[in-house]
């Protein structure tokens, strides 16, 4: 298969998992190459996501690495053979790659869990709210780029608005609901949008209220995406250098526990809806 110039986060993850299996088996790249009948350079390219890999080779590698986890192997095969070209491809080369990577991960996720402390979660944002956020960036984006980013964010909502949506759970701090990002009328519409979505069977909304005495989780903002098997889960976080995709098992376990802690400190869904409704009435 020809080398890729810009592998996606999902393609890189496939290679990362194959490398982890090789390392767990105690094999060097040269040894894995000999077992597969290829060069060590080809193994390196596969493990970096630069080169694709066939179903047959994924299964041969897994067998050579003595991996007996059939669900994981099937999930890796699905990643290797997926040829989906979703709506996000319209933005490739136009917006930063992280935008397409997150949309692709959303598309394949079994579920999504968010913690939002400062801003309303992206999947809930109204067009006016998102426009205000992207217009406030420093350095400022030119108007056409603002519109592109807003349009991309609006299209990402398909994963919870589709006829077959993924389960979505979010914990929002009251601060994000009170900060008037786009003016009073826009915030009123934004809160009503959250209330509307909270009524959907596949959506769970919880709020961490200001009244909570000992909440120190201001840095717990995250997007947690469920993979085909737990090992393939991904956490997405904003970092100083851009978007960070977290996927090591120790880090995933940390964020699973962190989400559980924040969820336990939040109001139950009914009381959360009551609080959001009251905030919308106060505007």
N, C-alpha and C positions, 0 to 999 in steps of 0.2 A: 504494500500500500504506500502511496506517496506521502512524504513528510508534510506535516501541517506547519504553517507559519505561526498561527495563533490558536492553539488548542483552547477549548472552552474549559471552564472549571470542572464540568462533569467529565470531560475526557481526561483531564489531569488527575481527577480523583480515581478513575479506573486504573490508571498507571500506578498511582500511589498505593492502591490496595494490592495490586499484583506485586509491587516491590515489598510491601509488608509481609505478604505470604512467603516470598522468597527468603526474606531475612529471618522469619520465624522458623523456616526449614533449615536455616544455617548454611544456605548456599550463596556463593558469590555469583556475580553476573556472568562471569565466564563459564561457570559450571552450569547455570541455567541455560545459557546459550548452547552448550554442547548437548544437553538433554533435548533441546528443541530443534537442533540442527540449524541454528542461525548464528550470527556473529554477536559478540558482546555489545557492539554498537547498536544493533537492532534491539536487543533487550533494553539498553539504556533509553532508546527512543520510545519504546513501548511504555516504559515505566515513567517517562516524563510527559506522556500524552502527545508527543510530537508525531508518533506513528500509530496508526490504528492496528487492531489485532482481531483476528477472526474468532468465531465461536470455537472452532476446533482447537486453535492454539490456546485460548483461555482455558479450555477443559484439560488440555495436555499439561499446561503449566500447573494448574491446580492439582492434577494427579501427581506430577513430579514433586510438588511441594507437600504431598501427603495431606492435602486439605480435604476433610471429610464433611464439611459444612455444605450440604447440597443447596440449601436456600441461598447462601452467600454466592456460591458458584453460579447458580441460575441468575441471580441479580447482576453479577458481573458480566455474564453473557449478554443479558438484556442491555446493559450499558454499552457493551462493545458493538452490538449489532443494531442499535437504535439509529434510525435515519430520519428522525423527526426534524422537519424544518418549520418551526412554529412562527407565529406572528412577529416574534422578537427579531427574526432575521431581517425584517424591514429596517431595523435600526443599527445593524452591524456596520461598522466603519463610520457611523454618523455620531453615535454616542459612545462613551467609554464601555469597554468590554464587560465591566461588572454589571451593567444594566441588563445585558443579554444573559449573562451567567445566572443572575438572580431569577429572571423570568423563566429560564429553562429549568432551574432547580424547583421553582414553584410548580411548574407543569408536571414534573415527575414525582413530586412529594406525596406521601400518603397522608400527611397532616402538617399543619403549621401552628406554631405557638409563638406569640410575640410578647415582649415586655416593652412598653413605651412609657418613658418618664417625662420627656419634654414636649414631644410632638405627637399628634394623633397618628396611629399606625398607617402606613402607606396604603394598605388595602381598604381602609375606610375613608381616606381623604377625598373631599369634594374637589372639583376642578379649581374652584376659587381658592381654596385653602392651599392646594399644591402649587398653584401659580404664585401665591404670596411667598411661599417657602423658597422656590427656585429663583424668584426675583430678588431675594435678599442675600444671595450668595456673594462672597467676597473672594476674588474679584468678581464683578458682576458678569453674568452671562448676557450676550446680546439677545434681544427679544426673540429671534427665530429659534435660538437654542433653548430658551425658556419654554417655548411652545412645544418643542420636540420632547423635552423631559416631562412636561405635564402630560402630553399625549401618551407617552410610554407608561407613565404611572397609572393613567386611567385604564389602559388596556390590560395592565397586570391584574385588575380586579376580576378578570374572567374566572380565575381559579376558585373564587367564592360566589360568583354570580351565575356560573354555568348551570345548566340543568343537572349536571352530575358534579357538584362542588366537593372540594376536599374539606374535611373537618378543620375548623379554625377556632383557636382559643387565644384570646389576648387579655393581658393584664395592663391596664392603663392607669397611670398615676393621675390623681385629680389635678396636678399642676398642668398636665398636657391638655386637660379639658377646660382650664380656666385661662390659659395664655391666649390672648386675643390676637392670633396670628394674622387674621385678614379682616378685622373689623367686627362690630357687634352682629350685624345681620348675617355676615358670612359664618361667624362662629355659631350662631343660632341654627343655621342650616346644617352646619357640620355636626352639631350635637344631635340634631334630629336624624341625620343620616346614620349615626352610630346606633341610635335607638331603633331605627328601622331594621338595621342588619342584626341587631341583638335578638330580634324575634325569630330569626331563621333557626331551624332545627340544628343545622350544622355549625352554628356560630355560638360561642360562649364569650361573653364580655364580663370582665371583673374590674373593679376600680379599687385602687389603694387610696383611701381618703386622707386628707390633711390631718384629720382627727387621730390618726394612728400615732401613738406616742413615740415609738422606737423604730421607725423605718429608716434604715441606713443604706438602702439599696438603690441609691440614685444612679450608681454605675452599672446597674443590672440590665440595661437596655439590650435586647437581643432579638434576633429572628431565628427560631429553631425549626428546621425542616426535617421531617421524618422520611428516611430512606426506605427502600424496599425491605431492608432488614435493619435493626438498630445500629449495627456496625457502620452502615452507610448514611447515618444521620449527618446533618451539617448545621453548624451555627454560623450565622452571618452577623458581623458586627462592623460598625463604622470605626475606622482607625485614622490616625493622623495622616497616613500616607494613602488612604483610600479605603476601599471595602476589603475586609479580611474574612476569609472562609476558613473556619475552624473545623477540623475533622479527626484529630487524634482521639483515641478512646478515652484517655485520661481527661482531656479537655471536655469531651462530650459529656462524660459523667459529671464533671463539675457543673456544667450548664444545666443538665437535667435536675440536679439537686438545687441549683439556684432558682430555676423556674418554679420548682415545687415549693421552695421557701417563700418566694414572692406571692405565688398563688395562695398559699396558706394565710398570708397576711392581708389579703384583699377581701373586699366585701363579696358575699355570694351574689350570683347573677341578678336576682330580684331586687336586692337592695342597691346593687350597682345601677340598675336601670332607674330606680327611684331617684338616686343622686343625679344621674345625667339629666333626667327629666327636670328636676328642680333647677339645675344650672341653666338649662335652656330657657326656663320660665323667667329666670332672673335677668336675662340679657335684654 
